Amino acid sequence: MTFAVRTATVRTSFASLAVLWAVAVLPREPDAADLRLGQRVYVDDGSCPAGQIKEVAGATLTASGVTRIRQCVARSSIRR
């Protein structure tokens, strides 16, 4: 491997890790245009039982935008 290829590979790896470590816990759901396809955010708005948090995920792309899936998940399942 050349130096340039190794450097690009290392940068890509660090960028991937940064995305995995960045967990968004928000006080309210993001606006319709702010959630991308495949993105997951966690919303702590008090709508789930104790010990759980709402997970909002961009599920499918439609003509009107990204369809969301909302479910309550255990707080311990969030990777920080």
C-alpha positions in Angstrom: 0.0 0.0 0.0 1.1 3.5 -0.7 1.2 6.2 1.9 -1.7 8.0 0.3 -3.9 4.9 0.3 -3.1 4.1 3.9 -3.8 7.7 5.0 -7.2 7.7 3.2 -8.1 4.4 4.8 -7.2 5.6 8.3 -9.2 8.8 7.8 -12.2 6.8 6.6 -12.0 4.5 9.7 -11.8 7.4 12.1 -14.7 9.1 10.4 -16.8 5.9 10.7 -15.9 5.6 14.4 -16.9 9.3 15.0 -20.3 8.7 13.5 -20.8 5.5 15.6 -19.9 7.4 18.8 -22.1 10.3 18.2 -25.5 9.5 19.7 -28.1 12.2 19.6 -30.4 12.4 22.6 -32.8 15.2 22.0 -35.5 16.8 24.2 -38.1 16.7 21.3 -38.4 15.1 17.9 -36.6 16.8 15.1 -38.5 18.6 12.3 -39.7 16.6 9.3 -36.8 17.8 7.1 -34.1 17.1 9.7 -34.2 13.3 9.8 -32.4 11.4 7.1 -33.1 8.0 5.7 -31.5 5.4 8.1 -30.7 8.0 10.8 -31.6 7.2 14.4 -32.1 9.7 17.1 -33.2 9.2 20.7 -35.8 11.5 22.2 -36.2 12.0 25.9 -39.6 13.7 26.0 -41.2 11.6 28.8 -43.5 9.6 26.5 -41.9 6.2 27.3 -42.0 4.3 30.6 -39.3 4.6 33.2 -36.0 3.1 32.1 -36.8 3.5 28.4 -36.3 6.2 25.7 -38.0 6.9 22.4 -36.0 5.8 19.3 -37.0 7.7 16.1 -35.6 6.2 12.9 -35.9 7.3 9.3 -37.4 4.2 7.7 -38.5 4.7 4.1 -38.3 7.4 1.5 -41.7 8.5 0.1 -42.7 11.3 -2.3 -43.5 13.4 0.8 -40.3 12.7 2.6 -38.8 10.2 5.0 -41.3 8.0 6.9 -40.5 7.6 10.6 -40.7 4.6 13.0 -41.1 5.4 16.7 -40.5 2.9 19.4 -39.5 2.8 23.1 -36.2 1.0 23.8 -34.2 0.4 26.9 -31.9 3.2 27.8 -29.1 0.6 28.3 -29.3 -0.3 24.6 -28.0 3.1 23.6 -24.3 3.0 22.6 -22.5 6.1 23.8 
